[in-house]
């Protein structure tokens, strides 16, 4: 026990020596998370519109997409998007290969598609929670379908903020899986450092602390946003 404590005490400077290297991955982590969230938001809004309008065929295809993306692990989706296209010559000979051979693009695409499916579920649930009386009131005022949907969306967005903040945190944590396709974000750099030093506890402990700090900042930002949104709702 004494030896264990002594060895860790003697190694304490190395804990901080790893930090600059791990912090180099923060920028890549934030880029993957931000781009994935943006793509996911676009996908979610499009799919929610299809489901809300109940467009034949497209609505059924959307339900299939949601089932596929929410029913399979994100890691499987990343592997399929990154390694799958390489097995088809017609894809490798097309313009799409320029993008699909890039790990960064594939990680963002997988995260965005996955986040889009879960966010669509959130948006649809929030829209269904809007009282039907508000929809009837819009129709009574002579609003068309687009105007009615716009009013419902504004009410739904305020309700969906707490749940969406959880999705943002999940996407940030999910970005660590990008390391499996050779992207040197926080987790990728941690794995490389661990392979060089085998100081597992110190390296992954620091990596976890960085993710914890980033998630804490995101949670605080969304709490402030949620507070402002609910305050606006109360004033109405």
N, C-alpha and C positions, 0 to 999 in steps of 0.2 A: 504493500500500500504506500509505504514511504517512498519507495523507488518510483512508483507511478506518479506520485505527487511531485517528486523532485524532477522527473523527466519532463512533466508538463510545464513546471515552473521554468525550467531551463529553456524550454521551447517557446515560451510566451512571445519573444520578439518575432518569431516566424509567423505567428498569427497575423500580425500587422504587416509583415513582409508580403503576405499573399494578397493583401487587400488591394493594392494598386492594380495588380493583374486582373483580379475579379471585377474591379470597377470598370475596366475597359470593356467588359461585356454588357454593362448597363445600357449603353447607347443602342446596341444591337437588339437587346431585349425590348426596349421601349419602342424601337422602330417596328419590330415584328408585332408587338401588342397593338400599337396604334393603327398600323395598316390593316391588321386582322380585324380590329373592332370596326374600322371604317367600312371595310368590305362587308363585314357581317351585318352592319346597319343597313347598307344598301340592299343586301339580299333579304334581310328580314322585312323591310318596308315593302319590297316588291311582292314577297310571298304573302304577307299579311293582306295586301291589297287584293291579290288573287283570291284568297280565302274569303275575305269580306264580301267581295263581289260575286263569289260562288260561280266563277267562270267555268263552264263545262270543260272536261278533259284537263285543263290547266290546274283546276282545284284538286283533282285526283292525283295528278302528277306531283303537285306540291305536297300532298299528304304522304306520298311515297318517299319523297325527298326527306321530309321531316323524320319519318320512321327510320330511314337508312342512316341519316346523320346523327340522330339522337340515340340510336340503338346499337351503334358500334363504337369501339374505343377510338379516341382521337389519334393515338399512336398508329393504329391500323390505317386510318385515313391518310396520315402523313406518308406512311410507307407506300400505300397504293398510288398516291399522287406523284411521289418522287421516283419510285422504282418501276411502277406499272407501265408508263408510256414507253420506256426504253425497250420493251419487248415487242413493240409494233414498228415495223420499218416505215409504214406510211406516215406515222407520227414523226419519226426521226427525220423523214425527208420533207416535212412540212414546216411552215413558218412557226408553228406552235412550239417546235422543239427548242427554239431560241430561248423561250421562257421556261419550258418544263424541265430543262436540264439544269436550271439554276436552283440550288437548295433554298435560297432565300425566298424566291418566288413561290416555290412549292409549299414552304412552311406557312407563308402568309395566306396562300390560297386555301390550305387545309384548315388553318385557324379561322379564316373568314367564313368558309362554308359551314364549319361546325358551329361557330358563334351565331351565324345567321339563322340556323335551324332553331337553336335554343331561344334566341331573341324573338323569333317569329312566334314561338309558343307564348312568350311573355306578352307581346303586343296583342295577340289574339285574345288572350285571357283578359287583358286590361280593357279591350274594346267590348268584350261580352259583359264586363262588369259595369259598364256605363248604363244607368237606368233607361229602360225603354221609353219612359216618359219624355226624356230629353230628345230622343229620336222623333217621337210623335210631335213634340213641340216644334222641332225644326221643320217637319213636313207641314205642320199647320201654318207656319210662317211663310210657306211657299218656297223653301229652299230646295234646290235640286240634290241629286245623290252625292255629287262632289262636295257641295257645301255642307251637307249633313255629315258626311264622312270627316270633313275637316274639323267640324265642331266636336265630333266624338273623339278624334285623335288628340285634340288639345286637352280634353278631359282625361283621356287614357294616359297621356304622357306623364301627367303629374302622379298618377297612381303607380306607374311602372318604374319610376326612378329608383325606389329601394331595391326592387328585384333586379333591375338592370345593373346596379352597382355590384351586386354579387356576381353577375355574369362578367363584368369587367375584371374583377379579381380572378375569376376562374380562367379567363383568357390570358392574363398575365402569368399565372402559374402554369398554364398549358404551354406557354411559349418555351418553357424549359425543355419540352420534348423535341424542339428544333435541333437540340444538340445531337440527336440520334442520326441526323442526316448531315453531320459535319459542320454545323453552324457554330461559330465560337461566340455564343452569347454567354451569360453568367455561368450556366450549368456546363456548357461546353468547355469553358476555360477551367472550371473547377475539376472536371474529369481529367483534363490534360495535366493540371498541376498535381492531381492525386497520382496519376500514372508516373510522374517524375519523382515525387517525394514520398508517397504512401502515407502522408500525414492526413489521413482521412477525416479524423474528428475536427481538426482545425479548419481544413479547407471547406468541407461541406457545412460545418457550423457557420462559417462566415458567409457562405453562399446563401444559406437559409436566412441569416440575419438581414442580408441585402433585400431578399424577396419580401421579408416581413416588413422592412422599412418602406419599401415601395407600395406594398398593399395597404399599409397604415396611412400613407399620404393620400392614396386614392380613396380610401374609405372616408377620411376626414373631408376631402373635397366633395364627395357625393353627399355627405351628411349636410354640408352647408347648402348644396344645391337643393336637396330635398326640403330643407327648412324654408328656403326662399319660395319653393314651389307651393308648399302647403300654406305658407303665409299668404301668398297670392290667392289661393283658393278660399282661405278664410275671409279675406277682404271682399270676395265676391258675395 
